[in-house]
Amino acid sequence: MAIRIGGLASGMDIDTIVSDLMKAERMPLDKLTQRKQILEWQRDDYRDMNKLLKELDDMLFINQNSVGREATFLKKTVTSSDESKVTAKAINAQTNVSSTIDVLSLASSSTWKTSGDINYTAQDIELKFKVKDPGANEYRYTSVKLSATDTLDNVINKINASGLGVTAMKENIKVPNTDPAIYQDTIVFTNNKAGAGVEIAVDERDAASATATKDFMSSLGFSWGGTSGNSLVADQNGQDATIKVNGYEMQKSSNTFTINGIEYTAKGVTTQTVDGVTTSNSVSVSSSIDVDSILDSIVQFVNKYNEVIDKINDKVSEERYRDYQPLSDEQKKEMDEKTIELWEEKAKSGLLKNDSILPSGLNQMRMDFYKPVTNSTNIKGFTQLAEIGISTSSNYLEKGKLIIDESKLREKIQENPSAIYQLFNADGGTEETTGIAKRLRETIDETIKNIEEKAGNSLKVNNQFTIGRTLNSIEDQIDHFEDRLIQIEDRYWRQFTAMEKAIQQSNSQMSYLMQQFSM
């Protein structure tokens, strides 16, 4: 950089003069910077609209209780005449049920406990077992790794955390037939699943490991038995539940079981025999359509749709204030925060005004709702939303908002929830035969795709979408212009420096002449 002389000879404020000149030179750069900021705001506005559309899509198919899920329309309200004995809930019941349940006996879990003294010695060992679970035909293999630093409590915790399938605990239990009472520490295993047929045995695939496992468990006080002597002897064997459903008796390995999409939980025996007399207090279980839940899912979807189109319509209708351009850093320094906030609110307004992508998407959504679903294969009851109490607002200012007649919708849900599901989700090869929700999803996907082509998403780099490529071009122009400004500023300084040198030389010559005349 050349030497800069700042007004020593002329007395002029060269720094200020150059600064003012550069302000004028920077005006095109400021406009480029403003254009860049506007594009970034516009990009972000488009992406915000895509977030709204994605939320609507999730409300259609992803979220729990979405109108695109068949399970939403299969929901049942299940009642039991005696919940102290039997409770029930719908899992995936296709039709309503009415059942009579008799609980003859409850399922119980197998238990194992130690006898005698516990002679625990900490050691590095891997206990290896094979386990048969209630109702299983095959064994599964599992192991418990212990170390020489483990206390007995550590061992119990490791067994509980292993795949052995039991809850282990150490209790101080009274020794039977002792008077005065004698208590001793006892380890009890309780199987985590109720039912008969449970077995815990050593893994016999490795003889040395099998022997080590048996010896360790024996040192804790457990007994071994079974046909090969390699199974833990149960203190109490688990039992299956004996249940009668509509007079048909069956065995269940768990007190919770599912029949025809209804999950029953037996809690108490309903049949008792006293003095040879058997009495039965059967429990009646019935299900009906859960109208409230289905109605709520549809209402939530409609509310979300109305919210999304409301926000998008507001955005594309915003007023554009072209006199309010993005502020530069220098301008912000002269303003307070509130003024900056208000200014930028207007500067950001209307950046999607006259956009064609979003209005086109909204128009297609309205068509998705209006057109009947003419799918004779799947549609058995309803072909239009109006038939189930959902219509479009007659107020044109609301731009296609949906209105729900809850009384009519409730009636139609009670009448045929499966037909409503098909109205939303029928499979078809054409637009006319495709369900409303699936049509809507296609429109949403297409709109999101078009917006991403213009404004990208957080995973795309600038050269992959239109606004991004424009931003890259503007950034290149800014870089080139900043280089040019450096050259212009250097030129101004060279010119003023040359002027200062000329004035200084002139002053020197004048001073010399004055000295000569004064002699």
C-alpha positions, 0 to 999 in steps of 0.5 A, a space after each residue: 500500500 502506498 504512503 497516505 498523506 492526510 491533509 498535512 499540507 492542505 489542511 483538508 480532512 482527507 480521511 473524511 473526504 475519502 470516507 464520504 466519497 467511498 459511501 457513494 461508491 459503496 451504494 451498489 454494494 449496499 444494494 447487493 447486500 440488501 438483495 442477498 438479505 431479502 433472498 435469505 429471508 425469502 428462502 427461510 419463509 419458503 422453508 417455514 411453509 414447507 414445515 407447515 405442509 410437513 406437519 399436515 402430512 404428519 397429521 395425515 399418516 405419521 402421528 398417532 390417531 392419524 386419519 390415514 391409519 386404519 387403527 384410528 377407525 377401529 377404536 372401541 370402547 370396552 366395558 366389563 361388568 366386574 373390573 375387579 375380576 376381568 378388565 378388557 381393552 380393544 387392540 385391533 378389534 374389527 367388529 363389536 363383541 359381546 362375551 361372557 368370561 369365567 375365570 376358573 383359575 389364575 395363572 401363577 409364576 414359578 418360584 425357586 428358593 434356597 434352603 439351608 445356609 448361603 455359602 457365597 464365595 465371590 469369584 470370576 465366573 460366567 453362569 450359563 443357563 438354558 431356559 424354557 419360558 411359559 408355553 415355549 417348546 424350545 429352550 433359549 440360552 443366557 448367561 450371567 457374568 460375575 466377578 471376584 469383587 461382587 458382593 451377594 447383593 451385586 450378584 442378585 442385581 446382575 441376575 435381575 439385569 440378565 436374560 434369565 427372566 426372573 426377579 431375584 431377592 434376598 429375604 430373611 425368612 423364618 425357618 419352618 417348624 422352629 420355636 422359638 423362631 429362627 430366621 435365615 437369609 433366603 434367596 428367592 427367584 420369581 419368574 417374570 412370566 406367569 404360566 406352566 412349563 417353566 424350567 431353568 437348567 444349566 447349559 450342558 453344551 460345555 461340561 466344565 461350565 455346566 459343572 461350575 454353574 451347578 456348583 455355584 448355585 448349589 453354594 447359594 442353597 439351590 437344589 438340582 433335579 429333573 430327569 438329568 439332575 440339571 434343572 433348578 428344583 422349583 419351590 412352586 411350579 407356575 400354573 396356567 390360567 383356566 378361562 371360559 369364554 362364552 362357555 368354551 374352556 381354554 388354558 392361558 399361560 398369562 392372565 392377559 390374553 387377546 381374543 378377536 382383537 380384545 385384550 382381556 386381563 383376568 384379575 380374580 376367580 369368578 367361580 367358587 366351590 363351597 361345601 360342594 356347591 359351585 357358584 359362578 359370577 360370570 363377567 360380561 364384556 362388550 365393546 362398541 365404536 369409540 365415537 369420541 376418539 374417532 371424532 377427535 382424530 378427524 377434528 384434529 386433522 381438519 383443524 390442522 388443515 385449516 391452520 395450515 391454509 390460513 397461515 399460507 394464505 396470510 403469507 402470500 397475501 402480506 403487504 410488500 413495503 418496498 421502502 423498507 429495505 434491510 438495514 446495514 450494520 451502520 444503520 442499526 448502530 443509529 437505532 434502538 432495538 425496538 425500532 430495528 425490530 419494527 423496521 425489519 418486520 416491514 422489510 420481511 413482509 410480503 416476500 412471498 406475495 404473488 408466489 405461484 407455487 403455494 397458491 397452486 398447491 392450495 388450489 389443488 388441495 381444495 380440489 382433492 377435497 371437492 372431488 368424489 371418491 368413485 372407487 366402487 371396490 372400496 367405497 361402500 358408504 360415503 363418496 364425499 366429505 359433505 356426506 359425513 358432515 364436513 363442508 367448505 366454508 361459504 365465506 370466500 374470505 376464508 379461502 377453502 376452510 373446512 367446517 364440521 357438523 359434529 352432530 352429523 359426523 358423530 352419527 356417520 361414525 356410529 353408522 360406519 367408521 370403516 366407510 369413513 376410513 375408505 373415504 380417506 384412504 381408498 387405493 385407486 389407480 386414478 385421482 378419482 378413485 383414490 381416497 382424500 387423504 392419499 390425494 392430499 398427501 400427493 399434493 403436499 409432496 408435490 408442493 414441498 418438492 416444488 418449494 425445495 427446488 426453489 428454496 432448498 432445505 437444510 440438507 441442500 447446498 446453494 447450488 442445488 436450488 434456485 434461490 441458492 444459485 442466485 445467492 451464490 451469484 450475488 456473493 460472487 458479485 459482492 466479492 468482486 465489488 469489494 475488491 474493486 472498492 479497495 482499488 478505488 479507495 487506493 486511487 483516491 488516496 493516491 490522488 489526494 497524496 499527490 495533491 498534498 505533495 504538490 501543495 507541500 512542494 509549492 509551499 516550500 518554493 513560496 517559502 524560499 522565494 519569500 526568504 529571498 525577497 526579504 534579504 
